[in-house]
Amino acid sequence: MSMRLLSFLKQWRGTAKEAFENVSIVAKFLCLLHVTDRYIISTTHVHGPSMLPTLNLTGDVILAEHLSHRFGKIGLGDVVLVRSPRDPNRMVTKRILGLEGDRLTFSADPLVGHASVSVLFHAAAP
């Protein structure tokens, strides 16, 4: 009985080794894909009126890179993805208008009057 088992195992050894190698290649590819999508660059579908006319109201697919903010290379005019304060499962797009220490002045309500509001950008609380 044990001789038959050994002969059976030898017969399928090459096939099992090849299957293991193929599964290993697929697992490595999926890990690389995950790391690339999570930490380097990913595609994102964005829609809504807040970024008109830069992005379409009906939606655009954009490439979002994830390295600039890790190295502090975000500047004025950049478009960023941020988590929505109303729905933490949703990402929204915004353009950076000011950095820490900048003062931004804008019209409070241009339809009502010429009153303006000034905002000083502070560092985010930890």
N, C-alpha and C positions, 0 to 999 in steps of 0.2 A: 504494500500500500504506500509506504513512504517513498519507494522508488518511482512510482507513478506520479506522486506529487512533485518530486524533484524534477522529473522530466517535464511536467506541465509548467512549472515555474521557470525553467530554463527557456522553454519555448516562448513564453510571454514576457521575458525579461527585457528584451530589446524594445518591444512595443510599449511597455510601461515606462521605460526610460525616455523614449521619444515623447510620450504623452506628458510626462513630468516636465521635460524641457520646454514643450510648447505652452503648457500652463504657466511656467515660470516667465516666459517671454511676455505673455499676455498680462500677467500680474505686474511686471515691471513697467509695461507700457501704460497701464491704468494708473499706477502710482505717479509716473511722470506727467500724465495728463492732469491728474488731480493737483499736483504741486504747481504746474504751469497755470491752471485755471484759478487756483486759490491765491497764489502769491506773486505771479508775474504778469499775466495778461488774460483777460476773459472777454467774452461777448456779453452784452447786456442789452435788453430791449427797454427803451425809455419812451415815454409818451406823456402828453400833458401840455398845458399852455404856458408854463412858467419859463420855458426856454425859447419861446418864439422870437424871432424867426430863425434862430440858429438850428433848432431841432424841430421837426414837424409835429404838429398837434396830434396826428394820427399814429405817430410812433416811428422811431428809427432804431436800427440795430447799431450799436457803437462798440468799439474796442476800448475796454477800460484797462489801463495799465496800473499795476499795484505797487510800483517801486518808488515813484516820486515822493509820496508822503512818508515813506520809510526813511528817506534820505533828506527830508526837509526841503525839497525842491519845488514846493508849490508857490505860485506867485499870483499877482493880480491878473485878472482876466481868465485864469484857468477855469475849466469846467470840471466839477467834481461830483462824485456820487456820494450821498450821505443817507444814513438811515432816517426814515421819516419819524418825527416825534409823535405823530398821531397813530401810526401803524408801524411798529418795529419790524414787521416782516416785509415792508416795502422800502425800496430805495428810490430817492428822488435826485434829480440833477439840479445843481446850482452853480452860478458863476461867482468866483471870489471877487469881492469888491473892496475888501480891506484886510489887512493883516494886523497882528498885535501892535498896538501903539499908533495906528492910523486913526484919523478922525474922518468920518464920512458924513456929509451933509446932503440931505435930499428933501424934496418937496413932500410935506405931510399929506396933502390932498390937493392936487393941482386943479381939481374941478371947483373947489370951495374958495381957495384963496392962495396967497403967495407965502404962507407960513412954511418955515422949513424946520427940520429936526436934525440935530447933530448927534452922532453916536461915536463914542470912543471905544475901540476894540481892545478888550482885555484878554489876558491868557485864560484858557479854559481851566476850570477847577478840576483838580485831580480826582 
